[in-house]
Amino acid sequence: MNPQTSKNRRDFIKVSALAGGGMVLSMALASCADEVEETLLPTPLSESTATPNPDAILEPGLFVKIEGTGLVTVTIHKPDIGQGVRTAFAMILADELGADWGSIRVEQADADGRYGDQQTGGSGGVSDSYTLLRQAGATARMVLIAAGSQKLGVPAAECFAKDGSIIHAGSGEQLSFADVVDLAATLPLPGTDELQFKRPEAFSLVGTSPPLLEHQEMVTGRMAYASDLHVPEMLYAVLARSPVPHGELVSFDASEAELVEGVIAVLPAAGGVAVVGESSWAVMQGRKALDIVWDDGFFSGLNTEDVREEMAGRVVPEGWQPGQDAPGELSAVYEFPFFAHATQEPLCCVVHVQQDHCEVWAPTQIPADAAAIVATITGLARENIDLHIPMIGGGLGRRLYQDFVLEAVTVAKEFDVPVKLIWTREDDVQHDVYHPYSVHYVSAGLERLRFPRIRTARYERIPTGAWRAVTNIPEAFVRECFLDEMAVALDLDPLDIRRELHRQNMLPLIEKVAQETNWGSPLPAGRGRGIACHSTWDVTPVAQVAEVSVSPAGEVKVESVVCAIDPGLAVHPEMVKAQMEGGIVFGLSAVLGKAISFENGRVKQSNFHDYPLLRMDQMPEVEVHIVESGGLPTGVGEMGVPPIVPAVMNAIFDATGLRIRQIPVKPGDFM
Amino acid sequence: MAVFQIEVNGTFYEVTAQPETPLLWVLRENLGLTGTKYSCGIGQCGSCTVHLDDRAVRSCTVTIEDASQGAITTIEGLSSNGDHPLQRAWLDGQVPQCGYCQPGQLMQAAAFLKANPVATRAEIAQAMKVILCRCGTYQRILHAVEAVVAQGGGA
């Protein structure tokens, strides 16, 4: 929400309150609180004389705790991987509660079935939790109002909550939350069907962009990630894994490794060989000194080129040749390679297995899955496992998979002391759960304008899985690029074919990016503009226009990106914009970086020197426009990624006349 | 193993380590200064950037032996209260997402601005390209550094 919108909303509130003021007062609705306050609050406010009891605690459910000190603690039940759920969840709850934002603290919940689904994934953090958090806020507000009105001796219906106080609308008398916590803690909670919610027009936090609660710790280096944890007596571990997917350990010689200073033990574990010792550096050196014999197994001959051929064989019609379409038909083959997640913080997990108890610090996107694995490996009952979720240095889908937790607990159960299992970047790049390789055969009849048919074959026999936006990326790449191919064949403007085919909810976004980029205006030679649209998981429409320059040597620079998103309701608009910016960078790394490739079953890349990701000197100017259609928030974490790939590839076509149907782009594509 | 005396954030420490141990691991595991992050281990991503004297270096590629020759500053020592102009600009610009690379970004920017207090946008991008951010916060970093330059706070 920009200041202009904000002001309009406040104006609207005033008008509606004046029109129906008397009626508002007679309704037992805390949700009308803002209207009451705007017009009827006498000044000056009189302070009540109640004394707060600092030891009193009100805990109306799992998500919020209000103390007699005035402190309000919001429990964050989903992992924060950098998408900002800690702040966003606290805002939603605090707004509904009428709390003072300055009194809010957050606490990350452990893995606990009582919270329901704790998964961070599918861009569902805010959308899954929005109603839950508002219910929690409304429950707390109503019981605080009940207590406050009793203490003030006025009807609850005449009171509202704002900035951490219960205020009587008629007299302006007020009590702070702290003043009423002791009484509130003794009162019955309203039932879910009795809850009254704020109207969106009355939100004071939702729709604004306060500083994120985590930022101060992040810029001072005090934020503790799993990698940073130190538990007393803790040992460090790394694992040597089969270099070929699904390969098996035959034998190993640990004699050299055991001589490395600081190495304490070498043991077979989780299909590999674990080196355990006193420091990260020691165990990394110890692993280098291992002599291991592997059985490479079935995938010893795996080569990317064979994967491509096999996938093409599944979907491309026999004898198909490019450019040989029958009149009125158009077809093409697109490819999308393996990619690795490469989260900024490599995987890591700390586990302490004791006789009848296990404590785990797991930077996972699915706490329930991680806890279930710990239970299976240790044989402990679930209630004897405490699984904590630290702040996470990037998720990108990688932490939906619990292999790193399984390994850590498998090693740790051999020791009495806590063990931190770390992954090096080489481990991460070479043992990822990759975005699967896919080949797509796409075709359309040109008689009637409609979306093309796409046949997809994905290679999923090695570990593959969710990579920020998952199938949406190749889907958008193929469809949106092929739309431009159809536009060329039909002599249509790429903008017009999208106006024609995309759903109603995409159209305002198409118009927005067209207008902001002055679509159709001439560009210098070597420059091009491309548009693409995609609604990831069919919930959040996004349109993007990219402008690129291509040098005669085939170097592509993305100069600018204009993005429009309709997230329904933007809880924290700056966070929404940041997610779009980040999604665009993620997609550009795929277009302009390198893919993961296999040779004789081994991943050829190992670190950022041969798996390069976008850098600041390659960063385009990105402009994000939020076009809210209202209603509920829909999700933003992945949505910036899918459109950027086809937008850039369409811009390259616009600049060069070359249609490139696989990424990443290479100078050779322009020969 | 050998004993090294190193100066970190104005404090002298005695550390027993193999001479070839990277400074990164000494900072993190011997001294408990975990603001300096591991992410690649080969000097490619810059999450581990610290100052050796006034120079920004990748602490994963500096040995403890070499580090003992100069004064080291880590993110914990960049300012006393988290109020370095760059840290304030990072907050104002709402830069971090996961936050993991940001100590390295800040240390790189601080050393760069000290040497080039009136840097242009292109110079900033060149200087900062050595620090990877997988979340993609580059535009906000760029604007935050520019804001500090504009305020004359780069020195």
Boltz contact constraints between the chains, C-beta under 6 A:
constraints:
  - contact:
      token1: [A, 82]
      token2: [B, 97]
      max_distance: 6.0
  - contact:
      token1: [A, 82]
      token2: [B, 98]
      max_distance: 6.0
  - contact:
      token1: [A, 82]
      token2: [B, 135]
      max_distance: 6.0
  - contact:
      token1: [A, 215]
      token2: [B, 91]
      max_distance: 6.0
  - contact:
      token1: [A, 215]
      token2: [B, 96]
      max_distance: 6.0
  - contact:
      token1: [A, 218]
      token2: [B, 96]
      max_distance: 6.0
  - contact:
      token1: [A, 218]
      token2: [B, 99]
      max_distance: 6.0
  - contact:
      token1: [A, 218]
      token2: [B, 102]
      max_distance: 6.0
  - contact:
      token1: [A, 219]
      token2: [B, 87]
      max_distance: 6.0
  - contact:
      token1: [A, 219]
      token2: [B, 90]
      max_distance: 6.0
  - contact:
      token1: [A, 219]
      token2: [B, 102]
      max_distance: 6.0
  - contact:
      token1: [A, 220]
      token2: [B, 82]
      max_distance: 6.0
  - contact:
      token1: [A, 221]
      token2: [B, 35]
      max_distance: 6.0
  - contact:
      token1: [A, 221]
      token2: [B, 75]
      max_distance: 6.0
  - contact:
      token1: [A, 221]
      token2: [B, 76]
      max_distance: 6.0
  - contact:
      token1: [A, 221]
      token2: [B, 103]
      max_distance: 6.0
  - contact:
      token1: [A, 223]
      token2: [B, 99]
      max_distance: 6.0
  - contact:
      token1: [A, 228]
      token2: [B, 34]
      max_distance: 6.0
  - contact:
      token1: [A, 279]
      token2: [B, 29]
      max_distance: 6.0
  - contact:
      token1: [A, 280]
      token2: [B, 25]
      max_distance: 6.0
  - contact:
      token1: [A, 281]
      token2: [B, 21]
      max_distance: 6.0
  - contact:
      token1: [A, 281]
      token2: [B, 25]
      max_distance: 6.0
  - contact:
      token1: [A, 344]
      token2: [B, 39]
      max_distance: 6.0
  - contact:
      token1: [A, 344]
      token2: [B, 100]
      max_distance: 6.0
  - contact:
      token1: [A, 344]
      token2: [B, 101]
      max_distance: 6.0
  - contact:
      token1: [A, 344]
      token2: [B, 134]
      max_distance: 6.0
  - contact:
      token1: [A, 345]
      token2: [B, 100]
      max_distance: 6.0
  - contact:
      token1: [A, 393]
      token2: [B, 98]
      max_distance: 6.0
  - contact:
      token1: [A, 393]
      token2: [B, 100]
      max_distance: 6.0
  - contact:
      token1: [A, 394]
      token2: [B, 98]
      max_distance: 6.0
  - contact:
      token1: [A, 394]
      token2: [B, 134]
      max_distance: 6.0
  - contact:
      token1: [A, 425]
      token2: [B, 40]
      max_distance: 6.0
  - contact:
      token1: [A, 425]
      token2: [B, 41]
      max_distance: 6.0
  - contact:
      token1: [A, 574]
      token2: [B, 94]
      max_distance: 6.0
  - contact:
      token1: [A, 581]
      token2: [B, 136]
      max_distance: 6.0
  - contact:
      token1: [A, 581]
      token2: [B, 139]
      max_distance: 6.0
  - contact:
      token1: [A, 582]
      token2: [B, 97]
      max_distance: 6.0
  - contact:
      token1: [A, 582]
      token2: [B, 135]
      max_distance: 6.0
  - contact:
      token1: [A, 582]
      token2: [B, 136]
      max_distance: 6.0
  - contact:
      token1: [A, 585]
      token2: [B, 136]
      max_distance: 6.0
  - contact:
      token1: [A, 607]
      token2: [B, 40]
      max_distance: 6.0
  - contact:
      token1: [A, 607]
      token2: [B, 42]
      max_distance: 6.0
  - contact:
      token1: [A, 608]
      token2: [B, 40]
      max_distance: 6.0
  - contact:
      token1: [A, 608]
      token2: [B, 44]
      max_distance: 6.0
  - contact:
      token1: [A, 608]
      token2: [B, 45]
      max_distance: 6.0
  - contact:
      token1: [A, 609]
      token2: [B, 44]
      max_distance: 6.0
  - contact:
      token1: [A, 613]
      token2: [B, 132]
      max_distance: 6.0
  - contact:
      token1: [A, 615]
      token2: [B, 129]
      max_distance: 6.0
  - contact:
      token1: [A, 616]
      token2: [B, 125]
      max_distance: 6.0
  - contact:
      token1: [A, 616]
      token2: [B, 128]
      max_distance: 6.0
  - contact:
      token1: [A, 616]
      token2: [B, 129]
      max_distance: 6.0
  - contact:
      token1: [A, 616]
      token2: [B, 138]
      max_distance: 6.0
  - contact:
      token1: [A, 617]
      token2: [B, 125]
      max_distance: 6.0
  - contact:
      token1: [A, 617]
      token2: [B, 129]
      max_distance: 6.0
  - contact:
      token1: [A, 619]
      token2: [B, 138]
      max_distance: 6.0
  - contact:
      token1: [A, 622]
      token2: [B, 139]
      max_distance: 6.0
